[in-house]
Amino acid sequence: MTSTETAPEEPDEHTARYVPVRSVGTASVLRFFRRRDGSRCVLAFGSAADARELLGPEQELIDLALPALREMIAPLGVRHIVLDPKLVAPAVTDTPQRPFTALEPQR
């Protein structure tokens, strides 16, 4: 059984989703990600703009309906699809929070 994490009022599951892929030669391969518990998952977005906002403007995408995506990931043991994820990590800063000081070895 594949779980799908989503917000309420989700559109019809047969609606095309934008799914991140990477190119390997002439083929497109699904990108897999990790959930907080370490389990593998795939991401699916409602719009290409949302996907590229999170993953970067160069991210390759394909259109897939959720049933097709489930069929593709099931034989690989991937059981989670995360719909329209948002970044939850803290913002990266250019400067460290506190200066780094090297420790001297104890004698």
DOTI-942029 format. One record per atom (N, C-alpha, C): residue number from 1; residue in three letters; atom name; x, y, z. Coordinates in pm, 1 decimal. Example, Ala and Ser with C-alpha at 12.3 -4.5 7.8 and 13.67 -1.06 7.14 Angstrom:
1_ALA_N_1319.0_-569.0_780.0 .
1_ALA_CA_1230.0_-450.0_780.0 .
1_ALA_C_1320.0_-330.0_780.0 .
2_SER_N_1285.0_-225.0_708.0 .
2_SER_CA_1367.0_-106.0_714.0 .
2_SER_C_1290.0_3.0_787.0 .
***
This chain:
1_MET_N_83.5_-116.9_0.0 .
1_MET_CA_0.0_0.0_0.0 .
1_MET_C_88.3_123.7_0.0 .
2_THR_N_61.0_216.2_-86.5 .
2_THR_CA_135.8_339.9_-97.5 .
2_THR_C_61.3_449.9_-25.4 .
3_SER_N_133.1_525.5_58.8 .
3_SER_CA_68.5_637.6_125.9 .
3_SER_C_97.0_764.9_48.8 .
4_THR_N_3.3_854.6_53.1 .
4_THR_CA_18.2_983.7_-12.3 .
4_THR_C_-8.1_1091.5_91.0 .
5_GLU_N_94.0_1174.1_115.9 .
5_GLU_CA_79.2_1284.9_209.3 .
5_GLU_C_31.4_1405.3_130.0 .
6_THR_N_-75.5_1465.3_173.4 .
6_THR_CA_-131.2_1576.6_98.0 .
6_THR_C_-209.4_1669.8_187.8 .
7_ALA_N_-237.3_1785.6_134.4 .
7_ALA_CA_-321.8_1882.0_204.2 .
7_ALA_C_-466.9_1847.5_176.9 .
8_PRO_N_-560.6_1895.1_259.2 .
8_PRO_CA_-702.1_1870.3_231.2 .
8_PRO_C_-743.9_1935.1_100.0 .
9_GLU_N_-858.0_1893.9_48.9 .
9_GLU_CA_-913.5_1944.3_-76.7 .
9_GLU_C_-822.5_1915.7_-195.2 .
10_GLU_N_-768.5_1796.1_-198.2 .
10_GLU_CA_-680.6_1754.5_-308.1 .
10_GLU_C_-762.1_1733.3_-434.3 .
11_PRO_N_-712.9_1780.4_-551.8 .
11_PRO_CA_-785.1_1756.1_-676.2 .
11_PRO_C_-786.4_1607.5_-712.0 .
12_ASP_N_-862.0_1575.4_-812.1 .
12_ASP_CA_-873.6_1438.6_-860.9 .
12_ASP_C_-735.3_1375.8_-878.3 .
13_GLU_N_-719.6_1252.1_-832.8 .
13_GLU_CA_-588.6_1188.2_-840.3 .
13_GLU_C_-542.5_1160.2_-983.1 .
14_HIS_N_-631.0_1171.7_-1080.1 .
14_HIS_CA_-591.4_1151.1_-1219.1 .
14_HIS_C_-540.1_1279.3_-1283.7 .
15_THR_N_-539.6_1388.7_-1208.8 .
15_THR_CA_-482.2_1513.3_-1256.5 .
15_THR_C_-332.1_1495.0_-1272.9 .
16_ALA_N_-275.4_1547.0_-1380.9 .
16_ALA_CA_-131.8_1534.6_-1403.8 .
16_ALA_C_-54.8_1604.7_-1293.3 .
17_ARG_N_52.7_1545.0_-1251.5 .
17_ARG_CA_142.6_1599.7_-1149.7 .
17_ARG_C_279.5_1619.1_-1213.4 .
18_TYR_N_353.4_1713.3_-1162.7 .
18_TYR_CA_489.7_1736.7_-1209.3 .
18_TYR_C_584.0_1665.0_-1114.1 .
19_VAL_N_658.6_1570.1_-1168.5 .
19_VAL_CA_742.3_1482.3_-1088.6 .
19_VAL_C_888.7_1504.7_-1127.3 .
20_PRO_N_977.3_1527.8_-1029.7 .
20_PRO_CA_1118.9_1549.6_-1059.8 .
20_PRO_C_1185.8_1424.2_-1114.9 .
21_VAL_N_1265.1_1443.6_-1218.6 .
21_VAL_CA_1342.7_1335.9_-1279.6 .
21_VAL_C_1484.1_1386.6_-1306.1 .
22_ARG_N_1572.5_1295.3_-1340.1 .
22_ARG_CA_1706.0_1330.4_-1386.0 .
22_ARG_C_1733.5_1251.1_-1512.1 .
23_SER_N_1817.3_1304.8_-1596.7 .
23_SER_CA_1848.9_1237.6_-1722.5 .
23_SER_C_1967.3_1144.4_-1703.0 .
24_VAL_N_1952.5_1023.5_-1754.6 .
24_VAL_CA_2060.5_926.2_-1757.6 .
24_VAL_C_2067.5_879.3_-1901.8 .
25_GLY_N_2163.3_931.2_-1976.6 .
25_GLY_CA_2169.6_902.8_-2120.1 .
25_GLY_C_2047.9_963.1_-2187.5 .
26_THR_N_1971.7_878.8_-2254.7 .
26_THR_CA_1850.5_927.0_-2322.1 .
26_THR_C_1724.4_901.4_-2239.6 .
27_ALA_N_1740.9_845.5_-2120.1 .
27_ALA_CA_1625.1_812.3_-2035.7 .
27_ALA_C_1605.6_915.5_-1924.9 .
28_SER_N_1482.5_928.0_-1879.9 .
28_SER_CA_1449.3_1007.8_-1761.8 .
28_SER_C_1423.3_912.4_-1646.5 .
29_VAL_N_1486.9_939.5_-1533.1 .
29_VAL_CA_1477.7_852.5_-1416.3 .
29_VAL_C_1417.5_931.7_-1301.2 .
30_LEU_N_1322.5_872.6_-1230.1 .
30_LEU_CA_1261.3_939.0_-1114.9 .
30_LEU_C_1367.2_974.1_-1011.4 .
31_ARG_N_1353.7_1090.0_-951.3 .
31_ARG_CA_1438.5_1127.2_-838.6 .
31_ARG_C_1369.5_1081.7_-711.0 .
32_PHE_N_1446.4_1020.5_-623.6 .
32_PHE_CA_1395.0_977.9_-494.2 .
32_PHE_C_1450.0_1068.9_-386.4 .
33_PHE_N_1372.0_1088.4_-283.4 .
33_PHE_CA_1408.4_1173.6_-171.5 .
33_PHE_C_1390.5_1093.5_-43.9 .
34_ARG_N_1425.5_1152.8_69.3 .
34_ARG_CA_1408.5_1086.7_198.7 .
34_ARG_C_1314.5_1167.5_286.8 .
35_ARG_N_1227.7_1094.2_355.6 .
35_ARG_CA_1142.4_1157.3_455.8 .
35_ARG_C_1222.4_1169.7_584.8 .
36_ARG_N_1167.0_1239.3_682.8 .
36_ARG_CA_1238.6_1259.1_809.8 .
36_ARG_C_1273.0_1127.7_878.9 .
37_ASP_N_1189.3_1026.9_859.8 .
37_ASP_CA_1217.2_897.3_923.3 .
37_ASP_C_1317.9_814.0_844.5 .
38_GLY_N_1369.2_867.7_732.6 .
38_GLY_CA_1470.0_797.8_652.5 .
38_GLY_C_1413.5_715.2_538.2 .
39_SER_N_1282.7_696.4_534.3 .
39_SER_CA_1224.2_616.6_426.8 .
39_SER_C_1226.0_694.2_294.9 .
40_ARG_N_1236.3_621.5_185.7 .
40_ARG_CA_1240.8_685.0_53.9 .
40_ARG_C_1101.2_729.9_11.5 .
41_CYS_N_1098.5_836.7_-68.3 .
41_CYS_CA_972.4_887.9_-119.7 .
41_CYS_C_997.1_954.7_-254.2 .
42_VAL_N_889.4_982.8_-325.0 .
42_VAL_CA_895.6_1065.8_-444.0 .
42_VAL_C_811.6_1190.2_-417.3 .
43_LEU_N_844.4_1297.1_-488.2 .
43_LEU_CA_770.0_1421.6_-476.1 .
43_LEU_C_683.6_1440.3_-599.1 .
44_ALA_N_569.4_1504.7_-582.9 .
44_ALA_CA_481.1_1538.1_-694.9 .
44_ALA_C_424.3_1676.9_-667.2 .
45_PHE_N_420.9_1760.1_-770.0 .
45_PHE_CA_378.7_1898.7_-754.6 .
45_PHE_C_259.6_1928.1_-843.1 .
46_GLY_N_176.5_2022.0_-799.3 .
46_GLY_CA_60.4_2065.0_-876.5 .
46_GLY_C_96.1_2156.7_-991.2 .
47_SER_N_214.8_2218.1_-985.0 .
47_SER_CA_257.5_2304.8_-1094.7 .
47_SER_C_409.0_2296.1_-1111.2 .
48_ALA_N_454.4_2319.0_-1233.1 .
48_ALA_CA_597.8_2319.0_-1260.8 .
48_ALA_C_665.2_2432.9_-1185.6 .
49_ALA_N_596.0_2546.3_-1172.5 .
49_ALA_CA_652.4_2660.8_-1100.8 .
49_ALA_C_680.5_2626.4_-954.7 .
50_ASP_N_588.2_2555.4_-889.2 .
50_ASP_CA_609.5_2515.6_-749.6 .
50_ASP_C_729.4_2421.7_-737.5 .
51_ALA_N_740.9_2327.9_-830.3 .
51_ALA_CA_852.7_2233.1_-827.8 .
51_ALA_C_985.3_2305.1_-844.3 .
52_ARG_N_991.5_2396.0_-939.0 .
52_ARG_CA_1117.6_2466.0_-965.2 .
52_ARG_C_1150.3_2567.7_-856.1 .
53_GLU_N_1048.9_2620.1_-790.9 .
53_GLU_CA_1073.8_2711.7_-679.2 .
53_GLU_C_1145.4_2638.3_-565.9 .
54_LEU_N_1105.8_2514.9_-541.0 .
54_LEU_CA_1165.2_2437.0_-432.7 .
54_LEU_C_1296.2_2371.0_-474.6 .
55_LEU_N_1301.7_2316.3_-597.1 .
55_LEU_CA_1415.4_2234.4_-639.5 .
55_LEU_C_1514.1_2305.5_-731.7 .
56_GLY_N_1479.2_2426.6_-774.4 .
56_GLY_CA_1569.7_2501.8_-860.9 .
56_GLY_C_1518.6_2508.1_-1003.7 .
57_PRO_N_1557.4_2613.8_-1077.0 .
57_PRO_CA_1503.8_2636.3_-1211.9 .
57_PRO_C_1548.7_2533.8_-1315.1 .
58_GLU_N_1655.3_2463.4_-1288.0 .
58_GLU_CA_1706.5_2364.8_-1384.7 .
58_GLU_C_1648.0_2224.8_-1365.2 .
59_GLN_N_1562.8_2208.4_-1263.8 .
59_GLN_CA_1506.9_2075.5_-1235.5 .
59_GLN_C_1422.6_2025.6_-1351.3 .
60_GLU_N_1452.5_1905.9_-1399.7 .
60_GLU_CA_1372.1_1842.7_-1504.8 .
60_GLU_C_1247.1_1782.8_-1441.9 .
61_LEU_N_1136.1_1789.2_-1513.6 .
61_LEU_CA_1007.9_1738.4_-1464.4 .
61_LEU_C_937.4_1659.3_-1572.6 .
62_ILE_N_855.7_1563.2_-1531.4 .
62_ILE_CA_765.0_1494.5_-1623.7 .
62_ILE_C_624.3_1503.3_-1566.4 .
63_ASP_N_524.7_1492.1_-1653.4 .
63_ASP_CA_383.8_1490.7_-1611.6 .
63_ASP_C_340.7_1346.4_-1590.7 .
64_LEU_N_290.7_1317.5_-1473.6 .
64_LEU_CA_238.2_1184.0_-1444.5 .
64_LEU_C_113.0_1197.9_-1358.7 .
65_ALA_N_16.3_1111.5_-1380.3 .
65_ALA_CA_-98.3_1101.4_-1290.0 .
65_ALA_C_-56.2_1014.3_-1171.5 .
66_LEU_N_-117.1_1035.2_-1057.1 .
66_LEU_CA_-78.8_959.9_-937.1 .
66_LEU_C_-87.4_808.3_-953.5 .
67_PRO_N_-191.4_753.6_-1019.4 .
67_PRO_CA_-193.8_607.5_-1035.2 .
67_PRO_C_-72.4_555.5_-1114.1 .
68_ALA_N_-29.4_627.8_-1215.8 .
68_ALA_CA_88.5_586.9_-1293.2 .
68_ALA_C_214.4_595.2_-1207.2 .
69_LEU_N_224.9_700.7_-1127.1 .
69_LEU_CA_340.3_715.3_-1039.2 .
69_LEU_C_344.8_602.1_-936.7 .
70_ARG_N_229.6_568.1_-878.8 .
70_ARG_CA_224.0_456.3_-782.9 .
70_ARG_C_269.2_325.8_-847.7 .
71_GLU_N_226.4_302.7_-971.0 .
71_GLU_CA_265.5_180.5_-1043.6 .
71_GLU_C_416.9_175.2_-1064.6 .
72_MET_N_477.7_291.4_-1087.5 .
72_MET_CA_621.7_296.1_-1113.4 .
72_MET_C_704.1_271.9_-986.7 .
73_ILE_N_658.9_322.3_-873.6 .
73_ILE_CA_740.7_313.9_-752.1 .
73_ILE_C_716.5_186.5_-670.7 .
74_ALA_N_601.6_124.3_-687.8 .
74_ALA_CA_568.7_5.1_-607.2 .
74_ALA_C_672.2_-106.3_-620.3 .
75_PRO_N_716.1_-143.7_-742.5 .
75_PRO_CA_814.6_-251.9_-752.0 .
75_PRO_C_949.9_-217.4_-689.9 .
76_LEU_N_975.1_-88.6_-667.6 .
76_LEU_CA_1101.9_-44.8_-609.7 .
76_LEU_C_1096.4_-37.0_-457.0 .
77_GLY_N_980.9_-68.0_-399.9 .
77_GLY_CA_966.2_-66.6_-255.3 .
77_GLY_C_943.3_72.0_-197.1 .
78_VAL_N_919.6_170.5_-283.1 .
78_VAL_CA_892.9_306.5_-235.2 .
78_VAL_C_744.2_316.0_-207.7 .
79_ARG_N_708.3_357.8_-87.5 .
79_ARG_CA_569.2_355.4_-46.3 .
79_ARG_C_508.8_492.9_-18.3 .
80_HIS_N_585.6_599.7_-39.7 .
80_HIS_CA_536.1_732.5_-4.7 .
80_HIS_C_548.7_830.2_-120.9 .
81_ILE_N_440.8_903.8_-143.7 .
81_ILE_CA_438.8_1014.3_-239.2 .
81_ILE_C_406.9_1139.9_-158.3 .
82_VAL_N_491.7_1239.7_-167.1 .
82_VAL_CA_468.9_1365.5_-96.5 .
82_VAL_C_422.1_1467.5_-199.3 .
83_LEU_N_298.9_1516.1_-181.5 .
83_LEU_CA_240.3_1611.7_-274.6 .
83_LEU_C_265.8_1754.8_-229.2 .
84_ASP_N_311.8_1836.4_-323.3 .
84_ASP_CA_334.5_1979.1_-298.8 .
84_ASP_C_409.6_2006.3_-168.6 .
85_PRO_N_529.7_1947.9_-153.1 .
85_PRO_CA_606.6_1972.6_-30.8 .
85_PRO_C_655.6_2116.8_-25.0 .
86_LYS_N_682.6_2161.8_93.3 .
86_LYS_CA_739.2_2294.7_117.5 .
86_LYS_C_869.3_2276.5_193.6 .
87_LEU_N_962.0_2367.0_173.4 .
87_LEU_CA_1088.7_2361.7_243.8 .
87_LEU_C_1065.7_2392.4_391.3 .
88_VAL_N_1120.2_2308.3_478.0 .
88_VAL_CA_1102.2_2329.1_621.5 .
88_VAL_C_1234.6_2352.9_692.6 .
89_ALA_N_1344.3_2348.7_621.3 .
89_ALA_CA_1474.8_2371.1_682.8 .
89_ALA_C_1494.1_2519.3_712.2 .
90_PRO_N_1576.0_2550.5_810.7 .
90_PRO_CA_1603.1_2691.9_836.7 .
90_PRO_C_1681.1_2753.6_721.0 .
91_ALA_N_1668.8_2882.7_705.0 .
91_ALA_CA_1739.4_2952.5_597.7 .
91_ALA_C_1890.3_2942.1_618.3 .
92_VAL_N_1963.1_2928.9_508.7 .
92_VAL_CA_2108.2_2923.1_513.1 .
92_VAL_C_2161.2_3065.8_524.0 .
93_THR_N_2255.7_3086.1_612.8 .
93_THR_CA_2316.0_3218.2_627.0 .
93_THR_C_2457.6_3213.7_569.9 .
94_ASP_N_2506.0_3328.5_526.9 .
94_ASP_CA_2640.6_3336.8_471.4 .
94_ASP_C_2748.4_3336.5_579.3 .
95_THR_N_2713.6_3376.7_698.9 .
95_THR_CA_2810.9_3382.5_806.6 .
95_THR_C_2770.7_3285.5_916.2 .
96_PRO_N_2869.1_3225.3_979.2 .
96_PRO_CA_2835.4_3134.0_1089.5 .
96_PRO_C_2770.1_3209.0_1204.9 .
97_GLN_N_2693.1_3138.6_1283.2 .
97_GLN_CA_2625.7_3197.8_1398.4 .
97_GLN_C_2725.3_3246.6_1503.0 .
98_ARG_N_2834.1_3176.2_1518.8 .
98_ARG_CA_2939.6_3217.1_1612.0 .
98_ARG_C_3073.5_3184.4_1548.5 .
99_PRO_N_3176.3_3256.1_1582.3 .
99_PRO_CA_3306.1_3230.0_1519.4 .
99_PRO_C_3358.8_3092.8_1558.4 .
100_PHE_N_3429.2_3033.8_1466.4 .
100_PHE_CA_3489.4_2902.6_1488.5 .
100_PHE_C_3622.9_2922.3_1558.2 .
101_THR_N_3645.9_2849.1_1663.7 .
101_THR_CA_3775.6_2853.8_1731.3 .
101_THR_C_3829.2_2712.5_1737.8 .
102_ALA_N_3953.1_2700.5_1698.5 .
102_ALA_CA_4018.4_2569.9_1701.7 .
102_ALA_C_4056.2_2535.5_1845.7 .
103_LEU_N_4039.0_2411.3_1880.7 .
103_LEU_CA_4077.6_2366.5_2014.0 .
103_LEU_C_4222.4_2322.8_2010.5 .
104_GLU_N_4296.3_2362.8_2111.4 .
104_GLU_CA_4434.6_2320.5_2121.2 .
104_GLU_C_4439.0_2184.6_2191.8 .
105_PRO_N_4526.7_2095.7_2145.5 .
105_PRO_CA_4533.4_1966.8_2213.1 .
105_PRO_C_4579.3_1983.2_2358.1 .
106_GLN_N_4520.5_1903.4_2445.4 .
106_GLN_CA_4558.9_1907.8_2584.8 .
106_GLN_C_4690.6_1834.0_2603.2 .
107_ARG_N_4771.6_1887.8_2693.5 .
107_ARG_CA_4904.1_1824.3_2716.3 .
107_ARG_C_4911.0_1762.4_2850.2 .
***
